[in-house]
Amino acid sequence: MSEATSNKRTLEGVVVSNKGEQTVVVQVERKFLHPRYRKTVRSHKKYMAHDAENTCNIGDIVRIIESAPISKRKRWTMVQVLTRAEQL
């Protein structure tokens, strides 16, 4: 799949939970300039994503892509793990 030909949104974020079966919760941070005060504001949003192989661990940085609804709250699919978290 080429990213140039795909119209689906892709996001990158940190895995904050992997307790669900084939499900990970990814927290995506967005930075933007406040329209009036011109200060950089950080905003966070959590997305539930489908992880078919259960390969993600907490702290991993992953890329997710939009998909057809998989369940009530899952509309994203985990595409790849960008960096692995340090294991203790």
Backbone as numpy.savetxt, mean C-alpha at the origin, in Angstrom:
# Nx Ny Nz CAx CAy CAz Cx Cy Cz
3.38 -6.83 -17.28 2.54 -5.65 -17.28 3.43 -4.41 -17.28
3.19 -3.54 -18.20 3.96 -2.30 -18.29 3.20 -1.21 -17.56
3.93 -0.45 -16.74 3.27 0.60 -15.99 2.83 1.75 -16.88
3.46 1.91 -18.05 3.10 2.99 -18.95 1.74 2.74 -19.61
1.35 1.46 -19.79 0.10 1.15 -20.45 -1.06 0.96 -19.49
-0.79 0.86 -18.20 -1.83 0.60 -17.22 -2.46 1.91 -16.74
-3.79 1.92 -16.64 -4.50 3.08 -16.13 -4.80 2.95 -14.64
-4.39 1.85 -14.04 -4.67 1.62 -12.63 -3.69 2.40 -11.76
-4.20 2.89 -10.62 -3.33 3.64 -9.71 -2.40 2.69 -8.97
-1.18 3.15 -8.73 -0.24 2.39 -7.92 0.21 3.28 -6.77
0.36 2.68 -5.60 0.78 3.39 -4.41 1.89 2.59 -3.73
2.71 3.29 -2.95 3.75 2.64 -2.17 3.54 2.99 -0.71
3.70 1.99 0.16 3.49 2.23 1.57 4.12 1.15 2.43
3.90 1.27 3.74 4.49 0.38 4.73 3.40 -0.57 5.24
3.73 -1.86 5.35 2.80 -2.84 5.88 2.71 -2.65 7.39
1.49 -2.40 7.90 1.31 -2.21 9.33 0.62 -3.40 9.99
0.01 -4.29 9.19 -0.62 -5.48 9.74 -0.66 -6.57 8.68
-0.41 -7.81 9.12 -0.53 -8.95 8.21 -1.28 -10.10 8.90
-2.17 -9.76 9.79 -2.88 -10.78 10.58 -3.93 -11.51 9.77
-4.51 -10.87 8.76 -5.54 -11.51 7.96 -4.97 -12.55 7.02
-5.78 -13.53 6.66 -5.37 -14.56 5.72 -5.36 -13.95 4.31
-4.21 -13.91 3.68 -3.99 -13.34 2.35 -4.35 -11.86 2.30
-4.20 -11.16 3.41 -4.52 -9.73 3.48 -3.43 -9.00 4.25
-3.04 -7.83 3.74 -2.13 -6.95 4.45 -2.77 -5.56 4.50
-2.46 -4.82 5.57 -2.90 -3.43 5.68 -1.68 -2.57 5.41
-1.80 -1.71 4.41 -0.68 -0.87 3.97 -1.01 0.59 4.29
-0.10 1.26 5.00 -0.27 2.67 5.32 0.51 3.49 4.31
-0.20 4.37 3.60 0.40 5.20 2.56 0.45 6.63 3.08
1.63 7.25 2.99 1.80 8.63 3.44 1.79 9.55 2.23
1.07 10.66 2.37 0.97 11.64 1.30 1.41 12.98 1.85
2.28 13.69 1.15 2.73 15.00 1.58 2.22 16.04 0.59
1.72 17.14 1.12 1.24 18.21 0.26 1.42 19.55 0.96
1.37 20.61 0.20 1.54 21.95 0.72 0.17 22.49 1.14
0.07 23.02 2.36 -1.18 23.60 2.82 -1.51 24.81 1.95
-2.75 24.92 1.47 -3.06 25.98 0.52 -2.89 27.40 1.07
-3.17 27.59 2.34 -3.07 28.94 2.89 -1.72 29.19 3.57
-1.29 28.26 4.42 -0.12 28.51 5.26 1.20 28.04 4.65
1.13 27.35 3.50 2.34 26.93 2.78 3.27 26.04 3.60
2.70 25.30 4.53 3.48 24.35 5.30 3.25 22.95 4.72
4.29 22.13 4.73 4.15 20.76 4.26 3.37 19.96 5.29
2.29 19.33 4.85 1.41 18.57 5.72 1.54 17.10 5.34
1.66 16.22 6.35 1.70 14.78 6.12 0.34 14.18 6.42
-0.16 13.39 5.50 -1.45 12.74 5.65 -1.25 11.24 5.46
-1.94 10.42 6.26 -1.82 8.97 6.19 -3.17 8.35 5.86
-3.15 7.28 5.11 -4.36 6.52 4.83 -3.99 5.04 4.76
-4.88 4.19 5.27 -4.63 2.75 5.28 -5.48 2.08 4.21
-4.86 1.16 3.50 -5.53 0.38 2.46 -5.36 -1.10 2.77
-6.43 -1.87 2.58 -6.33 -3.32 2.70 -6.01 -3.87 1.32
-4.98 -4.70 1.24 -4.52 -5.22 -0.04 -4.44 -6.74 0.01
-4.65 -7.35 -1.15 -4.61 -8.80 -1.28 -3.16 -9.26 -1.45
-2.73 -10.21 -0.61 -1.39 -10.79 -0.69 -1.57 -12.29 -0.84
-1.59 -12.77 -2.07 -1.95 -14.16 -2.36 -0.99 -15.17 -1.73
0.31 -14.85 -1.67 1.29 -15.80 -1.15 1.61 -15.61 0.32
1.01 -14.64 0.99 1.32 -14.34 2.40 2.81 -14.11 2.60
3.43 -13.29 1.75 4.87 -13.07 1.82 5.25 -11.83 2.61
4.32 -10.94 2.88 4.65 -9.66 3.52 4.74 -9.80 5.04
5.66 -9.03 5.62 5.78 -8.92 7.06 5.61 -7.46 7.46
5.37 -7.21 8.74 5.19 -5.85 9.23 6.49 -5.08 9.03
6.38 -3.88 8.48 7.53 -3.04 8.24 8.04 -3.07 6.81
7.58 -4.02 6.01 7.99 -4.09 4.61 7.42 -2.89 3.85
8.19 -2.41 2.88 7.68 -1.37 1.99 7.25 -2.06 0.70
5.97 -1.86 0.33 5.39 -2.60 -0.79 4.74 -1.64 -1.78
4.53 -2.15 -2.99 3.78 -1.42 -4.01 2.45 -2.13 -4.20
1.35 -1.36 -4.19 0.02 -1.93 -4.38 -0.61 -1.28 -5.62
-1.52 -2.04 -6.25 -2.17 -1.56 -7.46 -3.68 -1.75 -7.31
-4.43 -0.86 -7.92 -5.89 -0.93 -7.90 -6.36 -2.22 -8.57
-7.44 -2.80 -8.06 -7.98 -4.01 -8.68 -9.49 -4.02 -8.49
-10.12 -5.02 -9.07 -11.55 -5.21 -8.87 -11.79 -5.59 -7.42
-12.98 -5.31 -6.87 -13.24 -5.65 -5.47 -13.04 -7.14 -5.19
-12.26 -7.41 -4.14 -11.97 -8.78 -3.75 -12.86 -9.18 -2.57
-13.10 -8.23 -1.67 -14.01 -8.45 -0.54 -14.63 -7.10 -0.20
-15.26 -7.02 0.97 -15.96 -5.79 1.34 -15.04 -4.58 1.38
-13.81 -4.74 1.89 -12.90 -3.60 2.04 -11.64 -3.69 1.20
-11.42 -4.82 0.48 -10.20 -4.98 -0.31 -10.45 -4.62 -1.76
-9.77 -3.54 -2.21 -9.84 -3.14 -3.62 -8.44 -2.93 -4.19
-7.42 -3.42 -3.50 -6.04 -3.26 -3.92 -5.34 -4.62 -3.87
-4.31 -4.79 -4.70 -3.53 -6.02 -4.75 -2.05 -5.67 -4.58
-1.36 -6.43 -3.74 0.06 -6.21 -3.54 0.82 -6.75 -4.76
1.63 -5.87 -5.39 2.33 -6.25 -6.61 3.74 -6.75 -6.29
4.50 -5.99 -5.49 5.86 -6.39 -5.18 6.31 -5.80 -3.87
7.28 -6.48 -3.24 7.90 -5.98 -2.02 9.13 -5.20 -2.45
9.18 -3.91 -2.11 10.31 -3.08 -2.52 11.49 -3.27 -1.59
11.24 -3.20 -0.27 12.31 -3.47 0.71 11.73 -4.28 1.85
12.54 -5.20 2.33 12.13 -6.05 3.46 12.46 -5.37 4.77
11.68 -5.63 5.80 11.94 -5.11 7.15 13.03 -5.94 7.81
13.73 -5.33 8.73 14.76 -6.04 9.50 14.09 -7.04 10.44
14.53 -8.28 10.40 13.98 -9.31 11.27 14.83 -9.39 12.54
14.17 -9.45 13.69 14.88 -9.54 14.96 15.13 -10.98 15.36
